[in-house]
Amino acid sequence: MKKINADLRPCPFCGSEYICIISLVERKYVWCGYCEFSGPSGKSAAIAVSLWNRRPHEQDRMAHESCEKDDSGAKNDQRRI
């Protein structure tokens, strides 16, 4: 799949490029359509993209991986958001 916004880096957890900017009334955030991880929100899309494009610490990545799909392929409901 193609990235929705060329300025966005792939998801730092699953590597998917199926990501987009979600606009709320006064806040914007980036969301991964594959693993459903969402980044921190900002007052503008530019701020949300900047926050998204930062890479997570290794401990954050390991915490997220423990919540990924189990052996049956079903997603675990305890996702880090």
KACOR-V599086 format. One record per pair of residues at least 12 apart in sequence whose C-alpha atoms are under 8 Angstrom apart, sorted by the first residue. I is the first residue (numbers start at 0). J is the second residue. Records with the same first field share a line. If there is no record, write none. Layout:
I = J, J
//
This chain:
0 = 16, 17
1 = 16, 17
2 = 16, 17, 18, 19
3 = 16, 17, 18, 19
4 = 18, 19, 20
6 = 48
7 = 48, 51, 52
8 = 51, 52
10 = 31, 36
11 = 54, 55, 60
12 = 36, 60, 63, 64
13 = 33, 34
15 = 31, 33
16 = 31
17 = 31, 32, 33
18 = 30, 31, 32, 33
19 = 31, 32
20 = 44, 47, 48
25 = 42
26 = 40, 41, 42, 43
27 = 40, 41, 42, 43, 44, 47
28 = 40, 41, 44, 47, 48
29 = 47, 48, 51
36 = 78, 79, 80
37 = 80
38 = 50, 51, 80
39 = 51
62 = 79
63 = 78, 79
66 = 78, 79
//
